[in-house]
Amino acid sequence: MQHSPWDEHHIDHLLALDRLGPGRWRTRHGDANLNGRSYGGQLLGQAMMAALLEVPDGRTPTMMQFLFMQGAIPEQTLDLQVTPLQDGKRFSSRHVRAAQEGGRTVLDAQVTCAVPIDSPSHAEPGTSPEGERPEELPGLDDIDPLLLGPLARLGGYSTDRKPSIEFRIPDPHQQLSRATMNGRFRFWIRAAQPLPAGPGIHAAAFAYLSDWWANFCILGLHLRHMGERRLYISSLNHAIWFHQSFRADQWLHLDSMSPYSGSGRGLAICAVHDGQGRHVASVTQECLMGYAD
């Protein structure tokens, strides 16, 4: 792993890539999670970044479809191969596959970009109460440990922190109580440090953010029925639709819900609005979930 100067508070540092040749890129820095593997959001952001570096100017990201194949080892670099799938009048699509030492394939993704065109429009309104100020809401370090403690049985949710992410939970006593968790969860999120200008870095940074607590809506409502058992969780596949350009270093509201879990898998669906209430993106994630003991 390369040891150039970097700061774990800056998402753009965590997503930085070195060019190896045409369509070939290598990561610089690992970002470990509680399981000793690379944080899934970093893989999402790195794949997005590699794809966008290979797309013609003027085409903004519209979609990412992503498969987590194997856990990535944060101490090893990741080599990404980007292959053109489409370059039409309006759309460009790229396939991204990444491997580590020994040829271990860790991700497979497709990213599409497009030239915006004039069209009819509609959007689902945001669900945050009018006037809610995320900077005044509690972060994880401000929440009652009695609420967070039991969450450790859900893959260690309550003990993980990312210095690159600012994260706020409205109504934590309602949303994190075992008695009232109900398959819905909403929160505010943004990059902790300002990002450079340009839609590419903000799309890649949002991909990084989009894995953070995305599947909590699947898990929380089961906590009151689990007794003292623990869950093992892992992201399986992830999709993002970018509806409008936005900045990932400004507050974004994610309203997530889980329509189903069973047979070891659960599905989360998230609507993403910016601070002005614009519906800027949608996210889905399927995760592996099973009892660890």
Backbone bond lengths (Angstrom), bond angles and torsions (degrees), N, CA, C in turn:
res aa  C-N    CA-C-N  psi(-1)  N-CA   C-N-CA  omega(-1)  CA-C   N-CA-C  phi
1 M - - - 1.453 - - 1.521 109.33 -
2 Q 1.309 117.71 131.60 1.448 123.15 179.95 1.525 110.23 -67.76
3 H 1.341 116.44 144.05 1.456 120.78 -175.84 1.529 111.51 -119.97
4 S 1.331 117.81 45.77 1.453 121.66 173.68 1.523 109.24 -71.74
5 P 1.358 118.42 157.26 1.462 120.12 -178.87 1.529 111.30 -59.09
6 W 1.333 116.39 135.76 1.446 120.80 178.67 1.520 108.52 -159.41
7 D 1.302 115.99 170.16 1.454 122.31 -175.84 1.519 108.22 -136.81
8 E 1.346 116.79 121.36 1.462 120.93 -176.49 1.529 112.63 -68.71
9 H 1.339 117.36 -7.61 1.458 120.42 175.10 1.528 112.39 -79.48
10 H 1.318 117.95 -14.05 1.461 122.69 -173.79 1.528 109.90 -107.51
11 I 1.321 117.19 114.34 1.460 120.65 -179.85 1.524 111.12 -61.57
12 D 1.340 117.91 -38.15 1.464 118.64 -178.74 1.523 111.65 -62.81
13 H 1.341 119.02 -29.54 1.460 120.48 173.95 1.524 110.79 -67.31
14 L 1.328 116.07 -41.38 1.466 120.59 -177.77 1.530 112.27 -68.90
15 L 1.325 117.44 -19.96 1.460 121.56 -178.01 1.526 112.53 -103.76
16 A 1.327 118.15 1.72 1.465 121.16 -175.85 1.532 111.29 -63.56
17 L 1.329 116.38 140.18 1.460 123.41 -178.67 1.528 110.13 -126.72
18 D 1.342 115.39 150.99 1.462 122.31 172.43 1.519 109.29 -110.15
19 R 1.318 115.94 136.42 1.462 120.98 -179.22 1.528 110.00 -79.12
20 L 1.326 116.83 127.84 1.456 122.57 176.87 1.521 112.14 -100.14
21 G 1.313 117.38 -22.83 1.458 122.93 -176.88 1.511 108.71 165.87
22 P 1.323 118.12 -175.04 1.469 120.72 -179.64 1.535 111.44 -56.90
23 G 1.325 116.00 119.50 1.461 121.12 178.26 1.513 114.82 70.67
24 R 1.325 117.97 12.08 1.475 120.34 -176.21 1.524 109.11 -125.20
25 W 1.349 115.12 129.40 1.454 121.89 -176.22 1.525 109.93 -136.81
26 R 1.324 116.33 152.45 1.473 121.49 179.15 1.525 109.69 -130.27
27 T 1.331 115.78 137.80 1.464 121.13 178.71 1.524 110.71 -75.17
28 R 1.338 114.45 164.01 1.466 120.71 179.37 1.520 113.05 -110.09
29 H 1.334 116.94 -39.37 1.462 120.14 -167.75 1.520 111.05 -132.84
30 G 1.331 116.54 140.31 1.450 121.75 174.04 1.521 111.21 -93.38
31 D 1.310 116.57 156.35 1.470 123.38 -177.11 1.520 106.88 -138.01
32 A 1.335 116.59 91.86 1.460 121.20 -169.59 1.516 112.32 -75.03
33 N 1.350 115.41 148.86 1.458 121.06 170.88 1.523 109.54 -105.57
34 L 1.338 117.08 -172.54 1.462 120.65 -174.95 1.521 112.86 -67.94
35 N 1.332 117.43 -19.59 1.466 120.91 -179.75 1.516 112.65 -89.58
36 G 1.346 118.10 4.62 1.443 120.58 -179.33 1.512 114.02 77.95
37 R 1.322 116.57 14.48 1.456 121.78 175.65 1.526 108.91 -115.14
38 S 1.322 116.86 168.07 1.456 120.07 179.30 1.524 110.08 -66.08
39 Y 1.323 116.18 137.97 1.460 122.13 175.65 1.528 109.15 -56.61
40 G 1.331 115.95 131.00 1.457 120.13 -175.42 1.508 113.55 -59.27
41 G 1.343 117.27 -34.34 1.448 119.75 178.37 1.514 112.93 -62.82
42 Q 1.342 116.86 -32.57 1.459 118.56 177.16 1.525 110.73 -65.35
43 L 1.319 117.49 -40.48 1.467 120.25 177.46 1.527 111.12 -63.45
44 L 1.336 116.50 -41.76 1.461 120.40 176.66 1.526 110.84 -59.54
45 G 1.326 116.47 -47.89 1.448 120.24 -178.50 1.511 113.38 -66.39
46 Q 1.333 117.52 -38.66 1.463 120.41 179.15 1.524 111.56 -66.99
47 A 1.333 116.65 -40.81 1.465 119.29 177.24 1.527 111.19 -64.46
48 M 1.336 116.59 -42.20 1.455 120.07 177.21 1.528 110.80 -61.77
49 M 1.316 116.89 -44.72 1.453 120.38 -179.36 1.518 111.29 -61.31
50 A 1.327 117.66 -45.15 1.459 120.84 -179.93 1.523 111.29 -61.15
51 A 1.327 116.82 -43.10 1.464 120.24 -179.86 1.521 111.13 -63.50
52 L 1.334 117.00 -45.08 1.460 120.42 -175.52 1.523 112.21 -68.67
53 L 1.333 116.70 -26.47 1.467 119.44 176.52 1.525 112.22 -70.39
54 E 1.342 116.23 -11.64 1.467 121.02 -178.03 1.531 112.31 -110.94
55 V 1.333 117.24 9.87 1.470 121.62 -176.83 1.528 109.31 -106.08
56 P 1.349 118.22 142.37 1.470 120.06 178.43 1.517 112.41 -58.57
57 D 1.326 116.50 149.79 1.456 121.90 177.49 1.534 110.65 -60.21
58 G 1.331 115.38 150.68 1.457 120.81 176.37 1.507 114.30 88.67
59 R 1.325 117.57 -1.99 1.469 121.51 178.18 1.519 108.25 -111.67
60 T 1.310 116.04 117.15 1.454 121.07 -174.97 1.522 110.75 -95.68
61 P 1.330 117.84 150.41 1.473 120.23 -177.41 1.523 112.10 -64.90
62 T 1.312 115.98 137.52 1.459 121.99 177.94 1.526 112.60 -119.39
63 M 1.335 117.81 -23.23 1.460 118.95 -172.14 1.519 110.70 -161.81
64 M 1.325 115.48 143.61 1.465 122.46 167.26 1.520 108.61 -133.88
65 Q 1.316 116.33 132.41 1.463 122.59 170.12 1.518 106.95 -118.95
66 F 1.328 117.33 131.33 1.460 120.98 -164.78 1.519 110.44 -140.58
67 L 1.328 116.77 134.31 1.461 123.02 174.35 1.521 109.44 -115.51
68 F 1.330 116.60 125.51 1.464 121.48 169.65 1.536 107.22 -82.54
69 M 1.320 116.77 114.05 1.469 120.61 -174.87 1.533 112.36 -91.52
70 Q 1.343 116.27 -49.08 1.460 122.44 177.23 1.524 107.75 -146.12
71 G 1.329 115.95 158.94 1.451 119.13 176.46 1.520 110.90 -65.88
72 A 1.336 116.36 134.57 1.462 121.02 178.30 1.521 109.83 -88.75
73 I 1.311 116.89 142.79 1.459 123.04 -179.12 1.527 108.25 -91.54
74 P 1.339 118.47 116.67 1.467 119.58 -172.33 1.517 114.44 -65.67
75 E 1.341 118.44 -21.30 1.463 120.56 179.64 1.524 113.06 -79.11
76 Q 1.319 117.40 -8.57 1.464 121.59 -179.59 1.529 110.43 -108.99
77 T 1.336 115.75 146.61 1.457 119.25 173.02 1.525 109.61 -69.93
78 L 1.317 114.55 161.89 1.455 122.96 179.80 1.520 107.19 -120.25
79 D 1.323 117.78 127.03 1.458 122.19 177.18 1.523 109.37 -100.60
80 L 1.343 115.95 124.45 1.454 121.99 -176.69 1.518 109.95 -111.06
81 Q 1.329 115.30 130.80 1.459 122.25 176.34 1.527 108.35 -109.89
82 V 1.331 116.49 123.69 1.458 122.38 -178.83 1.524 108.96 -109.66
83 T 1.331 116.49 125.05 1.463 122.38 -177.16 1.522 109.92 -120.68
84 P 1.329 118.73 128.86 1.470 119.87 176.64 1.529 111.41 -65.14
85 L 1.322 116.34 134.89 1.457 122.71 173.72 1.520 111.95 -109.63
86 Q 1.331 116.36 -30.88 1.464 120.68 -174.27 1.517 109.84 -160.07
87 D 1.309 117.19 137.39 1.461 123.42 169.01 1.521 106.76 -142.56
88 G 1.335 115.54 87.68 1.454 120.86 -178.05 1.511 111.88 -103.91
89 K 1.308 115.29 -164.88 1.460 120.90 -178.01 1.522 111.43 -62.79
90 R 1.344 116.18 -37.65 1.462 120.20 -176.92 1.524 113.48 -119.28
91 F 1.329 118.44 -28.07 1.457 120.84 -171.08 1.528 111.70 -116.00
92 S 1.339 114.50 144.44 1.460 122.77 168.68 1.523 107.87 -128.69
93 S 1.322 116.69 131.42 1.465 121.21 179.02 1.524 109.38 -125.15
94 R 1.332 115.68 143.02 1.449 122.22 179.56 1.523 110.54 -131.11
95 H 1.321 115.05 140.52 1.457 122.11 173.54 1.520 107.97 -99.72
96 V 1.334 116.88 134.56 1.458 122.30 179.99 1.519 108.81 -124.98
97 R 1.311 115.65 128.93 1.466 121.05 173.66 1.519 107.59 -131.00
98 A 1.327 117.20 139.32 1.461 120.79 -176.26 1.519 110.22 -130.87
99 A 1.330 115.07 142.78 1.461 121.62 -179.06 1.522 110.09 -137.17
100 Q 1.323 114.74 158.39 1.456 121.87 174.87 1.524 109.94 -117.51
101 E 1.323 116.10 -169.30 1.465 120.95 -175.96 1.525 110.97 -52.59
102 G 1.326 115.26 140.35 1.454 120.79 -179.24 1.511 113.82 79.32
103 G 1.335 117.30 9.13 1.457 120.48 178.05 1.516 114.27 76.26
104 R 1.332 118.43 20.13 1.462 121.48 179.12 1.520 109.44 -70.37
105 T 1.326 117.52 113.15 1.459 121.18 176.78 1.518 108.58 -78.74
106 V 1.346 116.51 123.41 1.458 119.85 -175.39 1.524 112.95 -109.50
107 L 1.347 118.07 -19.75 1.458 118.95 179.39 1.519 110.79 -153.39
108 D 1.306 115.02 155.62 1.460 122.63 175.34 1.528 106.51 -142.67
109 A 1.333 116.86 126.75 1.463 119.72 -172.49 1.517 110.98 -144.11
110 Q 1.316 114.51 157.07 1.458 122.10 171.31 1.520 107.79 -129.96
111 V 1.331 115.62 132.93 1.459 122.41 179.36 1.523 108.53 -124.47
112 T 1.318 116.28 133.99 1.460 121.79 177.59 1.527 109.43 -119.74
113 C 1.335 115.93 139.44 1.457 123.44 175.31 1.531 107.79 -125.70
114 A 1.330 115.83 157.76 1.456 119.09 -176.49 1.519 110.74 -149.00
115 V 1.332 114.82 158.07 1.457 122.18 170.05 1.524 108.00 -84.27
116 P 1.324 119.19 122.12 1.481 120.09 179.73 1.531 111.16 -61.03
117 I 1.335 116.27 141.24 1.460 121.20 177.25 1.524 108.91 -130.25
118 D 1.299 116.63 159.95 1.457 122.25 177.72 1.525 109.42 -69.65
119 S 1.337 117.47 134.84 1.466 120.33 -177.01 1.516 109.84 -162.74
120 P 1.344 118.01 163.81 1.474 120.14 170.57 1.528 109.68 -62.58
121 S 1.328 116.70 157.67 1.461 118.89 -178.77 1.525 110.91 -147.27
122 H 1.326 115.26 152.22 1.454 123.26 169.22 1.518 106.86 -153.83
123 A 1.317 117.61 163.33 1.462 120.97 -178.77 1.518 109.86 -156.14
124 E 1.325 115.64 143.18 1.452 122.21 174.23 1.523 108.42 -72.29
125 P 1.324 118.85 132.02 1.468 119.96 -179.84 1.524 111.54 -69.16
126 G 1.314 115.37 157.57 1.451 120.60 177.69 1.517 112.67 -69.63
127 T 1.327 115.86 162.58 1.473 120.90 -175.70 1.523 112.73 -112.01
128 S 1.332 118.52 2.37 1.463 119.03 178.05 1.517 109.31 -77.97
129 P 1.332 117.62 141.16 1.473 120.07 179.16 1.522 110.94 -60.26
130 E 1.318 116.13 144.87 1.459 120.53 -179.80 1.525 109.92 -59.98
131 G 1.312 115.62 131.56 1.451 120.81 178.21 1.514 114.58 86.30
132 E 1.332 119.53 0.01 1.452 120.56 178.39 1.532 109.36 -64.29
133 R 1.321 116.74 129.27 1.461 122.53 -176.75 1.524 108.76 -112.56
134 P 1.336 117.80 104.62 1.466 119.71 -174.46 1.519 114.00 -60.00
135 E 1.339 117.29 -32.56 1.462 118.82 -179.27 1.524 112.26 -65.68
136 E 1.341 117.89 -16.48 1.461 121.70 178.35 1.526 112.56 -96.59
137 L 1.319 117.63 -3.06 1.458 121.82 179.93 1.528 110.44 -87.12
138 P 1.332 117.83 158.19 1.464 119.72 -177.32 1.529 112.49 -72.52
139 G 1.330 115.11 139.40 1.454 120.94 167.82 1.520 109.76 -87.63
140 L 1.316 117.01 -179.83 1.463 120.05 -176.52 1.522 111.75 -60.63
141 D 1.325 117.52 -35.58 1.461 119.83 -178.06 1.522 112.65 -73.70
142 D 1.330 117.31 -11.32 1.468 121.44 -178.57 1.528 113.00 -99.89
143 I 1.326 117.12 -4.54 1.464 121.10 -173.97 1.526 110.09 -90.10
144 D 1.295 116.81 144.34 1.464 123.86 179.92 1.535 110.02 -52.11
145 P 1.339 118.13 121.85 1.472 120.54 177.97 1.521 113.65 -56.18
146 L 1.336 117.16 -26.74 1.467 119.19 178.56 1.527 111.18 -66.68
147 L 1.330 117.36 -27.42 1.458 120.73 174.95 1.518 111.16 -78.55
148 L 1.336 116.84 -41.49 1.462 120.66 -174.77 1.527 112.71 -77.85
149 G 1.321 117.06 -31.74 1.462 119.82 -174.20 1.519 114.79 -51.50
150 P 1.333 119.00 -51.56 1.470 119.45 -178.96 1.526 114.23 -62.22
151 L 1.335 117.52 -21.55 1.462 119.56 -177.94 1.521 112.06 -68.06
152 A 1.324 117.08 -17.63 1.461 119.77 178.68 1.528 111.63 -60.28
153 R 1.336 117.06 -21.84 1.467 119.67 178.13 1.522 112.08 -77.71
154 L 1.349 116.48 -8.01 1.470 121.27 176.74 1.521 109.28 -100.33
155 G 1.313 116.52 61.58 1.459 120.43 179.18 1.515 113.03 71.28
156 G 1.331 119.00 20.45 1.449 121.18 177.41 1.506 114.85 78.49
157 Y 1.319 117.45 26.60 1.462 120.41 -175.23 1.525 113.92 -52.56
158 S 1.323 118.13 -42.90 1.459 119.40 -167.47 1.519 114.12 -77.12
159 T 1.321 119.26 -10.92 1.463 120.55 -173.00 1.519 113.48 -104.67
160 D 1.317 119.27 -6.97 1.456 121.31 -175.79 1.525 110.54 -91.97
161 R 1.320 115.98 140.78 1.457 123.17 175.50 1.523 107.63 -135.31
162 K 1.317 116.97 147.46 1.460 122.12 173.13 1.524 108.12 -124.26
163 P 1.339 118.59 113.45 1.473 119.38 179.83 1.524 112.95 -64.21
164 S 1.330 117.66 -14.99 1.464 121.28 178.49 1.521 112.97 -83.48
165 I 1.351 117.75 -6.86 1.462 122.21 -173.35 1.522 110.21 -122.39
166 E 1.334 116.43 132.19 1.466 121.82 166.08 1.523 107.71 -98.82
167 F 1.324 115.65 131.24 1.463 121.85 -168.71 1.519 108.47 -140.80
168 R 1.333 117.68 131.07 1.459 122.26 -179.26 1.525 109.90 -134.80
169 I 1.344 115.75 140.48 1.464 122.31 -178.47 1.523 109.08 -116.59
170 P 1.332 119.54 113.83 1.468 121.07 173.73 1.534 110.37 -70.09
171 D 1.307 116.65 147.38 1.473 122.65 174.86 1.528 112.43 46.49
172 P 1.336 119.14 56.46 1.464 119.36 -175.69 1.522 113.85 -60.74
173 H 1.336 118.10 -33.21 1.468 119.18 -179.69 1.528 110.94 -66.75
174 Q 1.315 117.68 -27.71 1.455 121.31 176.10 1.523 110.87 -84.14
175 Q 1.318 116.62 -45.79 1.461 120.07 -172.10 1.526 113.64 -78.28
176 L 1.340 118.05 -24.58 1.464 120.59 -175.31 1.521 113.08 -109.25
177 S 1.313 117.53 3.28 1.459 120.40 177.51 1.522 110.04 -80.05
178 R 1.319 116.06 133.61 1.474 120.07 179.63 1.528 111.46 -58.79
179 A 1.309 116.85 -29.51 1.465 119.77 -176.32 1.519 112.41 -75.00
180 T 1.336 117.95 -22.74 1.469 120.00 -171.83 1.527 113.88 -120.19
181 M 1.335 120.03 -5.68 1.462 120.08 176.60 1.523 109.25 -63.64
182 N 1.335 116.82 134.12 1.462 119.28 -166.21 1.522 115.04 -139.53
183 G 1.309 118.70 19.53 1.462 119.44 -179.72 1.511 113.64 89.05
184 R 1.323 117.05 7.15 1.465 122.59 172.66 1.522 108.13 -127.68
185 F 1.317 115.78 148.90 1.461 119.84 178.55 1.516 107.94 -158.51
186 R 1.322 115.86 133.06 1.461 118.80 178.23 1.517 109.68 -127.54
187 F 1.328 115.80 150.57 1.457 120.39 -177.39 1.522 109.46 -160.56
188 W 1.335 114.74 166.22 1.459 122.83 175.59 1.526 108.64 -110.91
189 I 1.346 115.47 147.09 1.465 119.09 -176.99 1.522 109.23 -153.51
190 R 1.331 116.00 151.07 1.459 121.55 172.51 1.526 108.83 -163.92
191 A 1.327 116.51 164.08 1.452 121.26 172.50 1.524 109.12 -64.17
192 A 1.326 117.00 139.50 1.457 120.80 -175.43 1.524 112.90 -70.59
193 Q 1.331 117.10 -27.23 1.459 121.39 -178.08 1.527 109.80 -123.29
194 P 1.340 117.87 152.55 1.465 120.39 178.44 1.519 111.73 -57.93
195 L 1.330 115.43 144.82 1.460 122.30 179.98 1.522 110.15 -108.79
196 P 1.330 117.46 156.01 1.467 120.00 175.27 1.528 110.82 -61.98
197 A 1.324 116.19 161.52 1.457 120.63 177.32 1.515 109.98 -71.86
198 G 1.344 116.04 158.87 1.466 121.61 176.62 1.506 111.47 118.86
199 P 1.346 117.60 134.32 1.472 120.65 -176.42 1.523 113.41 -65.12
200 G 1.342 117.69 -27.48 1.451 119.53 -177.23 1.511 113.04 -63.99
201 I 1.333 117.51 -50.45 1.461 119.93 -178.16 1.518 111.03 -66.26
202 H 1.337 118.20 -32.42 1.465 119.54 179.95 1.528 111.28 -74.44
203 A 1.324 117.77 -34.14 1.465 120.32 174.53 1.520 110.27 -66.37
204 A 1.341 117.37 -43.72 1.467 120.63 179.42 1.526 110.78 -66.72
205 A 1.338 116.87 -39.78 1.464 119.70 178.02 1.524 110.92 -65.35
206 F 1.343 117.45 -38.95 1.463 118.09 177.29 1.524 110.85 -65.66
207 A 1.334 117.77 -37.31 1.461 119.39 175.12 1.526 110.12 -56.89
208 Y 1.333 116.42 -41.56 1.468 121.21 176.15 1.533 110.36 -59.80
209 L 1.327 116.79 -46.66 1.466 121.17 -178.27 1.524 112.81 -67.90
210 S 1.322 116.67 -30.67 1.466 120.94 -167.67 1.519 114.11 -69.01
211 D 1.325 117.64 -13.01 1.465 120.68 177.71 1.521 111.65 -89.01
212 W 1.321 117.63 -8.44 1.472 122.04 -173.08 1.526 110.66 -81.58
213 W 1.299 117.48 112.41 1.461 125.84 179.94 1.534 112.10 61.68
214 A 1.324 117.59 17.33 1.468 119.72 -177.93 1.518 111.98 -64.23
215 N 1.335 117.62 -32.56 1.463 118.97 -176.44 1.526 113.10 -100.44
216 F 1.331 117.88 10.53 1.462 118.77 179.80 1.527 111.89 -63.13
217 C 1.330 116.86 -33.78 1.469 119.60 179.74 1.526 111.67 -61.14
218 I 1.335 116.98 -27.19 1.469 121.12 178.37 1.524 110.56 -71.61
219 L 1.317 116.62 -36.84 1.455 121.87 -165.40 1.519 114.28 -94.76
220 G 1.350 116.86 -38.92 1.451 120.04 -167.73 1.513 115.01 -58.32
221 L 1.323 117.37 -40.33 1.470 118.71 -175.49 1.528 112.54 -67.68
222 H 1.331 118.72 -14.00 1.467 121.00 179.94 1.523 112.31 -88.00
223 L 1.339 117.19 -10.43 1.457 120.05 -172.29 1.525 111.94 -60.01
224 R 1.338 117.84 -38.40 1.468 119.58 -175.80 1.521 112.76 -72.60
225 H 1.350 117.79 -12.54 1.468 120.50 -178.98 1.533 112.71 -105.25
226 M 1.346 117.60 -1.32 1.462 120.47 -171.86 1.513 114.32 -87.97
227 G 1.335 118.00 -10.19 1.452 118.96 -172.32 1.520 109.12 63.44
228 E 1.335 117.01 -130.63 1.460 121.17 178.72 1.535 111.63 -102.26
229 R 1.307 117.84 10.68 1.460 120.06 -179.99 1.526 110.19 -70.58
230 R 1.326 115.65 160.13 1.448 122.06 -179.30 1.527 109.26 -120.07
231 L 1.323 115.72 151.22 1.457 121.41 176.25 1.521 110.77 -105.51
232 Y 1.331 114.82 141.89 1.452 120.83 166.09 1.523 106.86 -100.54
233 I 1.330 117.16 132.09 1.457 120.12 -179.65 1.523 109.82 -129.81
234 S 1.313 115.29 150.34 1.464 121.38 177.22 1.526 108.33 -157.28
235 S 1.332 116.87 138.10 1.462 120.32 178.29 1.524 110.05 -69.06
236 L 1.335 116.00 136.97 1.467 121.61 178.51 1.525 111.57 -104.91
237 N 1.318 116.89 -54.81 1.463 119.93 176.66 1.522 109.11 -145.76
238 H 1.318 114.47 159.17 1.460 120.63 -168.33 1.518 107.55 -149.93
239 A 1.318 117.29 140.08 1.462 120.62 177.43 1.515 109.40 -138.30
240 I 1.329 115.41 143.52 1.462 122.47 177.51 1.523 107.96 -130.55
241 W 1.317 116.12 134.79 1.468 121.84 170.07 1.519 107.14 -116.00
242 F 1.307 116.92 123.05 1.460 122.73 178.79 1.524 107.98 -95.37
243 H 1.334 116.79 114.12 1.458 121.39 -177.22 1.526 112.54 -90.72
244 Q 1.327 116.75 -38.99 1.456 122.19 -179.14 1.531 108.31 -142.80
245 S 1.319 116.34 155.40 1.463 119.61 175.58 1.527 109.88 -68.76
246 F 1.318 116.41 145.70 1.462 121.79 -179.89 1.523 108.36 -158.69
247 R 1.302 115.08 168.70 1.464 121.81 177.98 1.525 109.51 -102.21
248 A 1.322 115.86 131.58 1.461 120.70 179.29 1.517 112.31 -83.27
249 D 1.341 117.69 -6.94 1.463 119.92 176.11 1.524 111.57 -98.08
250 Q 1.332 116.87 11.62 1.455 121.93 170.53 1.530 108.36 -116.26
251 W 1.332 116.43 156.20 1.460 120.72 -171.37 1.531 111.80 -60.35
252 L 1.332 114.74 133.91 1.458 123.39 176.14 1.525 108.69 -124.11
253 H 1.325 116.15 136.76 1.463 121.79 -179.79 1.522 108.79 -102.41
254 L 1.335 116.87 123.22 1.456 122.33 177.68 1.523 109.18 -111.41
255 D 1.316 115.36 123.94 1.462 122.68 176.31 1.514 106.56 -111.51
256 S 1.332 116.73 111.13 1.462 121.15 -173.37 1.518 110.57 -112.94
257 M 1.333 115.24 149.32 1.459 121.24 175.62 1.523 108.49 -146.66
258 S 1.337 114.53 153.26 1.460 120.37 179.45 1.527 109.86 -118.87
259 P 1.341 117.26 112.69 1.462 119.06 179.94 1.519 113.66 -78.41
260 Y 1.377 116.86 -18.74 1.467 117.42 -174.36 1.526 110.36 -165.38
261 S 1.347 115.16 145.83 1.461 122.06 163.17 1.521 107.62 -145.22
262 G 1.318 115.98 149.63 1.457 121.88 179.64 1.509 110.90 167.33
263 S 1.338 116.55 160.62 1.470 122.83 178.08 1.528 112.07 55.59
264 G 1.338 116.71 29.15 1.451 120.97 176.59 1.511 114.94 86.76
265 R 1.341 117.67 9.26 1.461 119.87 -179.38 1.532 109.17 -136.81
266 G 1.333 115.31 151.38 1.459 120.80 176.88 1.509 110.27 -140.79
267 L 1.330 116.22 152.54 1.461 121.46 -176.49 1.523 110.17 -119.46
268 A 1.339 115.88 133.94 1.465 122.94 174.37 1.519 109.38 -118.29
269 I 1.331 116.34 142.59 1.461 123.28 176.55 1.528 107.34 -128.50
270 C 1.329 117.19 127.59 1.463 121.68 -174.60 1.523 110.68 -125.32
271 A 1.332 116.19 133.75 1.459 122.73 169.76 1.521 108.05 -101.28
272 V 1.323 116.33 133.48 1.460 121.86 -174.16 1.529 109.11 -116.69
273 H 1.325 116.79 123.21 1.461 122.75 177.52 1.524 109.18 -123.75
274 D 1.310 116.49 148.56 1.460 119.59 175.45 1.519 110.42 -86.54
275 G 1.314 117.10 -176.85 1.452 121.25 -176.54 1.510 114.52 -66.27
276 Q 1.344 117.54 -17.32 1.462 122.05 176.76 1.522 112.48 -92.90
277 G 1.341 116.58 3.86 1.454 120.97 178.62 1.513 114.58 84.66
278 R 1.338 118.50 8.18 1.471 120.66 177.74 1.533 110.02 -75.99
279 H 1.320 116.27 135.62 1.462 120.95 175.37 1.528 107.67 -79.19
280 V 1.341 116.89 103.38 1.461 120.64 -170.09 1.529 113.50 -102.03
281 A 1.345 118.21 -20.32 1.468 119.53 -177.86 1.528 108.96 -162.46
282 S 1.326 115.03 163.18 1.464 122.94 171.58 1.521 107.84 -133.62
283 V 1.331 115.99 145.94 1.462 121.54 -175.70 1.523 108.69 -134.83
284 T 1.322 116.57 140.03 1.466 121.47 168.25 1.519 108.78 -127.57
285 Q 1.306 115.67 148.27 1.464 120.05 174.85 1.525 109.40 -145.86
286 E 1.339 115.65 135.77 1.453 121.78 169.21 1.522 107.26 -107.61
287 C 1.331 116.27 133.63 1.463 119.10 -179.82 1.526 110.17 -124.78
288 L 1.311 114.12 153.15 1.454 122.56 168.42 1.512 108.40 -78.03
289 M 1.299 117.81 132.87 1.466 121.41 177.07 1.521 108.88 -144.34
290 G 1.327 115.12 122.41 1.463 119.41 179.82 1.509 109.75 -152.22
291 Y 1.318 116.52 158.73 1.460 119.75 179.15 1.524 109.96 -69.48
292 A 1.337 114.90 133.94 1.471 120.33 -177.89 1.513 111.53 -89.31
293 D 1.342 118.20 -10.33 1.469 120.15 -179.81 1.520 109.78 -146.69
